């Protein structure tokens, strides 16, 4: 006879019923954000604090491609699930949805502030939280540089090495004018080049000839219900661009062995600033060649200096 108190896997499983608040998973893994009855009833618990729940998919889905799959669950759906970590109740898994009366209004559905549009483009950003609150809920660190570094070395970020993260942020410092922003990267930096209107920590360009990368950032942020002026949205977009567009240098960044190497890779592949030149005559300029045989880019020395300083501080 098996003793009744013999532990076995799953003997402390806890089930739950909840309401789906968001399906815009920033990792694009098909997860849903759930407000769970009996746990998240307190009005002080904001949507940004709610857990992302994995979702069971039918056996007709491959489940191993690594590309994720759309679950079909909609926002405001009533779902049933279990906690994978039992009594700790931190890892929810949604098993299925439950029919409900659509007239049953959730009293917690309006706990957020009214829409606070970006001052740059109200038509794009219809958000529930201003950028400073978005960043406070999703990033940690005393400065934007520290927040970006802590993000980029995590799985949610790009899972970069500290050296590669420092190289990326060194470029952000140069692009967003850190020296004019108390030494910190600036998510609302606007290009000083007349007519260019590039924006943000990476100075995404809105020009069609440049691929309208700013417009793509705005659309991505809106799809995640985030303001594109927040540091968090811009870091998520950086990860999205790096991991979906191979020519932007993600594979090379992962192999970088020094902050300098990482800074140069990100500069040449992702940022692609103009070249440094010198006059050889009254009518001719020549590109300057660096020690590694590559043409030098604008701000190259400063990007490397920032990267090496950041690595020394946070390694």
N, C-alpha and C positions, 0 to 999 in steps of 0.2 A: 504494500500500500504506500502511495506517495504522500508524505506529510503535507498537510494543508498550508503550512507556512514556507514551503520550499519556493525560493524566488525563481522566476523564469522571465525571459525577455518579454516585456509588455505587461507585466503583472500590475504596474502602477499607471497604466494608460488613463489619461483624462480626456473626455470628450468636451466639445463646446458647440454652441450655436452663435453665429455672428452675422454682421452685415458688412458687405464689401464696400469700402470707402474709395479705393483707387485700384485701377488695373494697369496704371502706367509704370510698370516695373523699370527702374533705371538700369538694371542689369539685363533687361530683355530676356528673362528666363521664364516668363509666364506666371510669375508670382502675383498675388493680390494682397492688398493691405486690408486688414480686417479689424473692425471694432467688435470685440467679443463681449457678449452679454454676461454680466456678473463680474467682469474684470475691468472693462473700460467704460463703465457707465458714468464715471465721474466727469463732469463737464470740463474740469481743468486738464484732463488728458487730451491733448491736441492730436490732430491727425498725423502730424510729423513724428509723434512718439509711438504710434501704433506699429505692430510687427508686420513684416512681409511674410505671408504664408505661402509655402509651396502648395502645388495643386496636383492631385492625382489625375492622370490623363488616361484615356482608354488604351487598351493593349494594341489598338490599331495604329497608335503613334509609335514612331521608331524608338524614342527614348534614349538614343545613344549618339545622335548626330552632333550634339553640342550646339545646335543652332536654336534650340528652344522651339516652342510651339504655342499657338494661340489656344487658350483653354475655352473660350466662348463665354465665360462668366462675365456678366455686366456689373457695373457699379450699382450699388443699392441691392444687389442680390442677397438673399438670405441663405447662408451656407452652414453646413455641418462638417465638423472635423475633429481631429484628435491632436494632442500635443505629443510630438515625438520624444520629448525629454521628460514625460510624465509629470511628476509633482513640481518640477521647476517651471514648467509652463512658459517656455521662451521660444519653442520651435513648433509653431502651429502647422498643421497639414490639413488642407481642405479636401474632403473626400467627395463632396457633392453639394448641389444646391437644393433648396427646399422651396416649393411653391408658397406664395403668400399673397395677401390682399394688397394690391398696389396703393390703395388709399390709406394704408397704415403708415403714417408719417413718422419717421424717426425723430424724436425730440432733440437728438444730439446732432442732427444733420446740419444745423446752422450755427455751430458753436464758433466758427471762424469769423474773422473780421470781414467786412465788405471788400469787394474787389479793390485792389490798390494797384492801378496800372503803372507801368514804367513811365518816367517823365520823358523818355526818348521816343517811345512808340506805343501809345495807349492802345492802338488797334491790334497789336500783336500780343501784348501781355495783359491778360485778364486773370489776375492771380488772387489767391486768398491771403497770402502772406507777403510782407515787404521783404526785400533782399536780406536785410540784416537779421531778420528772424529765420529766414530759410537757412542762412549760414550757421546761425546759432544752434539750430536743431540738427544739422547734418554734418558739421565739421567741428573739430576741436583744435585749440591752439591759441596762443596769445596774439599772434599776428597773422595776416593773410599768407605770408610766406610759410609760416609753421603749419597753418591749416592745409595749405596745398601740399606740403611735404608729407604730412601725416596721411593725407588722402592718397597720394600717388603710390605709396609703398604698400597700400592695402589691396585686398582682392577686389573690393568695390572700385578702387581706382585702377591703375594700370598694372599693379603688382610689380612695380619697378624696384630695382635696387636703390639704396640710398644715393649712390653715385649718379645713376640715371635720373632720379628725381631731382637732384640738385642741378643737373644739366638742363633739364626742362625749365625749372623755376628761374635759373639764371637768365634764360631767354625771356621769360615773362617779366623779369625785372627790367630788362632793357626795353622790351616792347611797350610796357605800360608806364614807363617813366618813374621807376622806383625812387630815383634820386630826387625827384620833385614831389614825392609822396611820402616823405619821412622814411625813406629807405624800404618801403613796402610795395608789393605789387598792388595794382589798382584796377578793380573790375569795371570801373566806369571811365577808364582812360579813353580819350578820343584823339585820333591822329592829329598832329599839328601840321600835317601836309595839306595845303589848301585843296579842297575838293575831293580828298580821298575818303574821309569819314570812316576810316577803320576804327574798330572799337574793341575794348576789353583787354584782358590780360595777355592775349595773343594777337591783338589787333586784327581781328577778322575783318576782311575787306568786303564791302557790299557791292563792288563793281561786277557786272555780269562777266566781264572778261577774266576776272579772278575767280569765277565760280560762285559768286555771291555767298561766300562762306558766312558772312554775318546773317544773311537771311536764313540760312540753314540752321544756324545757332538759335535764332529766334523761334523758328518753327519747332525745333527739337525741344526747347525749353517749354514752349506752350503745350506740347504734347505730354510733358511730364508735370504740368500744372506748376511750373516754376517761372520766376521772372529771370530773363536772360541777363539782367544786371547783377544777379547774385553770383558770388564766387563759386558756389556749389554747382550751379547750372553750367558755368563755363568749364569747370573741371570735368563734369560728366561729358560735356561735348568734346573736350580734348581727348578723353578716353575713347569716345565713340569714333572720332575721326581717326585716331591712331590705330585702333583695332579693326576697323573696317576698310581702310584705304592703305594697302601695303606700301605704296610709294611714299607715304609720309614718315617712314623710318622706324616703326615700332620694333621690328625684328632686330634692327641694328642697335636701337636703344637698349634692348634687353641684353645685348652682348657687350655693351660699353664697360670698360674697365677703369675709367677715371672720369671725374666730373668734367674735365676739359673735353674728353672724347665725346661724352654725352651731349655737352653743350654744342659742339660743332655739328653733330649728327642732327639734333633737333633744329638748329639754325638752318642747315642746308636743305633738310628734307621737309620740315614742317613750316618754318617761318619764311624762309627764302627771301631775305632782305636784299637790297641792291648791293652792288659791288663797290669796294673801295677803289678809287682811281687816283692817278696822279697825272699832272700835265706834262706832256713831252714836247709840246709846241703850243703856239698861240691858238691853234685850231684842233689839237688832238689830245685826247686823254687815253691813258693806258691802265688796264686793270692791274692791281697789285697782287703779286703772287706771295703766298705765305710760306712758312718753313716746310709745310707738308706738301708743297707743290700745288695746292688748290688756290683758286682766286679768293682773296680775302673779302669778307662781307662787312656791311656797315655795322658798327658796334660789336665786332667780333671779340676784341680784347675785353670789352666791358662784360659781355655775356660770360666769358670764361672766368673773369674775376669774380663776378657774382656767384657763379656755380661753385667755385672752389671755396668761397667764403661760407656759403650755405652748407656745403658738405662738412666743413670743419666744425660748424656750429651744431649740426644735428646728427652727425655720425655716431 
